[in-house]
Amino acid sequence: MAEHLPDIAWTRRGDLAQLVQALGADEIRWVGGCVRDTLLGYPAHDIDAATRHHPAAVIDRCKDAGIRTIPTGIDHGTVTAILPDGNVEITTLRHDVATDGRRATIAFSQDWREDAARRDFTINALYAHPETGEISDYFGGLDDLAAHRVRFIGDARTRIREDHLRILRFFRFQTRFGGEWDDTASAACAELAPALKGLSRERVGWELQNLLALPDPAPTIAKMRALTVLQVVLPECGRREVEALGKLIAAEREADIAPDAMRRLAALLPAIPPVAESVSARLRLSRSQRERLTCVAARDMRDGEHPRALAYGKGAECATDRLLLTGADPAPLKDWDIPQLPLKGGEIVARGVGKGPEVARVLQAVEKRWVAEHFPGRERTLELLAAILAET
């Protein structure tokens, strides 16, 4: 008996029905993550479709139906339909003509199975008829989904040679969906891991972030290191750092703090700011991400600074990261807004201090005592000012 998509909210969307009518129900299938996640009972965040129509025909048919499109990946057959309840990426059926591990030369196809054969994992090659919901499964994806098995379509090495990033995708999908490891896939990833060096650093960094954002990537990171895959993309990470990630995840759960990819990446790096700078540059991280990693890398396990004092000096985000990574309790920062020193330089001048460096020195002295006393109100701050002026 054929498997069908369950009748849930997104499958009943009126704007999707309009799209199906424009392209023809027999010419379009829902595919990939929306099908996989729906079958697993997870929310389907992005709706993707495959079609036998060429991109130009997709654009024309959508235009005739009053649906705006954007040629987001036109060279590879992808058109995005702009719909009221969420955009849909529509990709023409394809097969690979040539691949080099980084990009593929493709040709359009009319064969659903041929399109499925070029995908990475069996659980991502499930197609659903937009009206009947019937699932087309060409490579055993339904059985793999039920068994929590992440398996490459066909020969694992062949799939990886087509796109080297699939090595990292395998570990991410294994973390999210897998149970026991597929030995064949693991061996292929280990053998071909050096090919990751030829990929765009942005793509590698993005995949690492996606992996680290999952609920518990620690066992996967340990597996990647055992297979010598991690050493290729993050050679700075040693056994101690892998163990630190596991402790961090436990601390996040204990403190009821949401997973964060940058915090977890910081755990995988030695607490040495220049190393954080180097990794940030190599992975093409944003400026804010680089600053955060560098700030966290300056942590000191012996630092006994009060959490709120740390947050005042370094920001709540960096302070929370440091506290979790050093085993300290971040609870004092929960629902706490970093205050402003209730004193201005002009008030110091008004008390007879000459403008310039001396004002800055007094202000900094007051601020230091104000922080040490856990941010008292204005009255106490003025007392601190008076005491410091009396000492000069």
C-alpha positions in Angstrom: 0.0 0.0 0.0 1.4 3.4 -1.0 2.4 5.9 1.7 0.7 9.3 1.7 1.5 12.7 3.3 -0.8 13.3 6.3 -3.5 15.9 5.8 -2.0 18.8 7.8 -2.2 22.6 7.6 0.5 23.4 5.0 -0.9 20.8 2.5 -4.2 22.7 2.6 -2.8 26.1 1.8 -4.8 28.0 -0.7 -1.8 29.7 -2.3 -0.2 26.3 -2.9 -3.4 25.1 -4.5 -3.2 28.1 -6.8 0.4 27.2 -7.7 -0.5 23.6 -8.4 -3.3 24.7 -10.7 -0.9 27.0 -12.5 1.7 24.3 -13.2 -0.6 21.2 -13.4 -1.0 18.6 -10.6 0.8 15.9 -12.6 3.7 18.2 -13.4 4.7 19.2 -9.9 5.7 17.3 -6.7 6.5 18.4 -3.2 10.0 17.2 -2.5 12.8 17.0 0.1 12.6 18.4 3.6 9.0 19.3 3.6 8.0 15.7 2.8 10.6 14.2 5.1 9.8 16.4 8.1 6.1 16.1 7.7 6.3 12.3 7.7 8.3 12.5 10.9 5.8 14.8 12.5 8.1 17.8 12.5 7.1 21.3 11.3 7.8 21.9 7.6 9.5 25.3 7.5 10.3 25.5 3.8 8.2 24.1 1.0 10.2 22.9 -2.1 8.8 21.6 -5.3 10.1 19.7 -8.3 8.6 20.0 -11.8 8.9 18.7 -15.3 8.4 22.3 -16.7 11.5 24.2 -17.8 12.1 27.4 -15.8 10.8 29.7 -18.5 7.6 27.7 -18.6 7.3 27.9 -14.8 7.7 31.7 -15.0 5.2 32.1 -17.8 2.6 29.8 -16.2 2.9 31.6 -12.8 2.6 35.0 -14.5 -0.6 33.9 -16.2 -1.9 32.8 -12.8 -1.0 36.1 -11.2 1.9 34.6 -9.2 5.1 36.6 -9.0 8.4 34.7 -9.4 12.1 35.4 -8.9 14.8 33.5 -10.9 16.8 32.8 -7.8 18.8 29.9 -9.3 17.8 30.0 -12.9 21.1 28.5 -14.2 20.3 25.4 -12.1 16.6 25.4 -12.9 15.3 27.0 -9.7 12.6 29.7 -9.7 11.0 31.0 -6.5 7.3 31.6 -6.4 6.3 34.5 -4.1 3.2 33.3 -2.2 1.3 35.0 0.6 1.8 32.2 3.1 5.4 31.5 2.3 7.6 31.3 -0.8 8.2 28.1 -2.7 11.4 27.1 -4.5 10.5 25.3 -7.8 13.3 23.4 -9.5 13.1 21.7 -12.8 13.9 17.9 -12.8 17.6 17.5 -13.5 20.5 15.1 -14.0 24.2 15.8 -13.6 26.3 16.0 -16.8 29.6 16.7 -15.0 30.7 17.4 -11.4 33.9 18.5 -9.8 33.0 18.2 -6.1 32.1 21.8 -5.8 29.6 22.5 -8.5 27.7 20.5 -11.1 26.9 21.0 -14.8 23.3 19.9 -15.2 20.8 19.1 -17.9 17.0 19.2 -17.5 15.0 16.0 -17.3 11.5 14.7 -17.5 12.2 11.7 -15.3 11.3 11.8 -11.6 13.6 8.9 -10.7 16.5 10.5 -12.6 16.0 13.6 -10.6 15.9 11.6 -7.3 19.1 9.8 -8.2 21.2 13.0 -8.1 20.1 13.8 -4.6 22.3 13.1 -1.5 20.4 10.9 0.9 17.5 8.5 0.5 15.4 10.4 3.1 15.7 13.6 1.0 14.5 11.9 -2.2 10.9 11.5 -1.3 8.3 13.1 -3.6 4.6 13.8 -2.8 1.8 14.3 -5.3 0.3 17.7 -4.5 -3.3 16.5 -4.7 -3.3 12.9 -3.6 -0.4 13.1 -1.2 1.0 9.8 -2.5 4.7 9.4 -1.9 7.1 8.4 -4.6 10.1 6.6 -3.1 12.7 5.4 -5.5 15.6 4.4 -3.2 14.1 3.1 0.1 13.9 6.5 1.8 10.7 5.5 3.7 12.3 2.5 5.2 15.4 4.5 6.1 13.2 7.2 7.7 11.4 4.6 9.8 14.8 3.1 10.8 16.4 6.5 11.6 19.1 5.6 9.1 21.0 8.3 7.0 22.1 6.6 3.8 23.6 7.9 0.6 21.7 7.2 -2.6 23.7 4.5 -4.4 27.4 4.5 -3.9 28.4 6.8 -1.1 31.8 7.7 -2.6 30.2 8.6 -5.9 27.7 10.9 -4.2 30.5 12.6 -2.2 32.7 13.1 -5.2 29.8 14.9 -6.9 29.7 17.4 -4.0 32.3 17.3 -1.2 30.1 19.3 1.1 27.9 16.2 1.4 30.5 14.9 3.9 29.5 17.6 6.4 25.8 17.3 5.4 26.0 13.6 6.3 27.1 14.4 9.8 24.5 17.1 10.2 21.7 14.8 9.0 23.0 12.0 11.1 22.8 14.2 14.2 19.3 15.3 13.4 17.7 12.1 12.1 20.0 9.2 12.5 20.3 6.4 15.0 23.1 3.9 14.4 25.8 5.0 12.1 25.9 3.7 8.5 29.4 2.1 8.4 29.7 2.4 4.6 28.8 6.1 4.7 31.2 6.8 7.6 34.1 5.0 5.8 33.5 7.0 2.6 33.4 10.3 4.6 36.7 9.4 6.3 38.4 8.4 3.0 37.3 11.5 1.1 37.6 14.1 4.0 40.8 15.7 2.5 38.6 16.9 -0.4 36.9 19.3 2.0 40.0 21.5 1.8 38.9 22.5 -1.8 35.5 23.9 -0.7 34.6 27.5 -0.2 35.3 28.3 3.4 31.9 30.0 3.7 30.2 26.8 2.8 32.2 24.9 5.4 31.5 27.5 8.0 27.8 27.5 7.3 27.6 23.7 7.5 29.5 23.7 10.8 27.1 26.3 12.2 24.1 24.3 11.1 25.5 21.2 12.8 26.4 23.0 16.0 23.0 24.6 16.3 21.3 21.2 16.7 20.3 20.0 20.2 23.2 17.7 20.9 26.0 17.6 18.3 28.6 16.4 20.8 28.6 12.7 19.9 28.8 13.6 16.2 31.7 15.9 16.7 33.5 13.1 18.6 32.7 10.7 15.7 34.1 13.3 13.2 37.3 13.5 15.1 37.6 9.7 15.4 37.2 9.5 11.6 39.8 12.4 11.1 37.1 14.5 9.4 37.1 17.2 12.0 40.9 17.7 11.7 40.4 18.7 8.1 37.9 21.5 8.8 38.9 22.5 12.3 42.4 21.4 13.1 42.6 23.6 16.2 40.1 21.3 17.9 41.6 18.6 20.1 40.2 15.9 22.4 40.0 18.4 25.3 37.9 20.8 23.2 35.6 17.9 22.1 35.0 17.1 25.7 34.4 20.8 26.5 31.6 20.8 24.0 29.8 18.0 25.8 30.2 19.8 29.1 28.9 23.0 27.5 25.8 21.4 26.2 25.1 19.9 29.6 25.5 23.3 31.2 23.2 24.9 28.6 20.5 22.4 29.5 21.0 22.9 33.2 20.7 26.6 32.9 17.8 26.3 30.4 19.7 28.3 27.8 19.0 27.7 24.1 21.7 26.1 21.9 23.9 28.6 20.1 26.3 27.6 17.3 28.9 30.4 18.0 29.1 29.5 21.7 29.6 25.9 20.7 32.2 26.7 18.1 34.0 28.7 20.9 34.0 25.5 23.0 35.8 23.7 20.1 38.6 26.2 20.1 41.5 26.6 22.6 41.0 29.7 24.9 43.5 31.7 22.9 42.2 34.9 21.2 44.6 34.8 18.2 43.3 31.2 17.4 39.8 32.5 17.5 40.8 35.3 15.1 42.4 32.9 12.7 39.5 30.5 12.6 37.0 33.4 12.1 39.0 34.6 9.1 39.4 31.2 7.6 35.7 30.4 7.9 34.7 33.9 6.7 32.7 34.6 9.7 31.0 38.0 10.1 32.6 40.8 12.1 30.2 40.3 15.0 30.8 36.6 15.1 34.6 37.1 15.0 34.4 39.6 17.9 32.3 37.2 19.9 34.6 34.2 19.4 37.6 36.4 20.3 35.9 37.7 23.5 35.0 34.2 24.6 38.5 32.9 23.8 39.8 35.4 26.4 38.0 33.6 29.2 40.0 32.5 32.3 39.0 29.4 34.2 40.4 31.1 37.4 38.4 34.3 36.8 36.2 35.0 39.8 34.6 38.1 38.5 30.9 38.4 39.4 28.7 37.5 36.4 27.1 40.9 36.3 30.4 42.7 36.4 31.6 40.5 33.5 28.4 41.3 31.5 28.9 45.0 32.1 32.4 44.9 30.8 32.0 42.4 28.0 28.3 42.3 27.1 25.7 39.8 28.2 26.3 37.5 25.3 30.0 37.0 25.8 29.6 36.9 29.5 27.0 34.1 29.3 29.2 32.2 26.9 32.2 32.5 29.2 30.2 31.5 32.3 28.8 28.4 30.7 32.2 27.4 29.3 34.0 27.8 32.6 31.3 26.0 34.6 30.0 29.1 36.4 26.3 29.9 36.9 24.8 32.4 34.4 21.6 32.7 36.4 22.4 36.2 37.7 22.2 37.4 34.1 18.7 36.1 33.5 16.2 38.9 32.9 18.9 41.5 34.0 19.4 44.6 31.9 22.9 46.0 31.9 22.6 49.4 33.7 24.3 52.7 32.8 26.6 54.5 35.2 24.3 57.3 36.7 27.1 59.9 36.4 28.2 62.2 33.6 31.5 63.9 33.0 30.0 67.3 33.3 29.0 66.6 36.9 32.7 65.9 37.7 33.7 69.2 36.0 31.1 71.0 38.0 32.9 69.8 41.1 36.0 71.6 40.2 37.9 69.0 38.2 39.5 70.4 35.1 38.3 69.2 31.7 40.4 66.5 30.0 42.2 63.3 31.1 41.5 64.0 34.8 37.8 63.8 34.3 38.2 60.5 32.5 40.4 59.2 35.3 37.8 60.1 38.0 34.9 58.7 36.0 36.7 55.4 35.5 37.6 55.3 39.2 33.9 55.8 40.2 32.8 53.3 37.6 35.2 50.7 39.0 33.9 51.1 42.5 30.3 51.3 41.3 30.7 47.9 39.5 32.4 46.4 42.6 29.4 47.4 44.7 27.0 45.8 42.2 25.6 48.9 40.5 24.1 51.0 43.3 21.8 53.9 42.6 22.6 57.5 41.9 22.8 58.6 45.6 25.5 56.0 46.3 27.2 56.8 43.1 27.6 60.5 44.1 29.0 59.3 47.5 31.6 57.3 45.6 32.4 60.4 43.5 32.8 62.5 46.7 35.1 59.9 48.2 37.3 59.7 45.2 37.6 63.5 44.9 38.5 63.6 48.6 41.4 61.2 47.9 42.9 63.4 45.2 
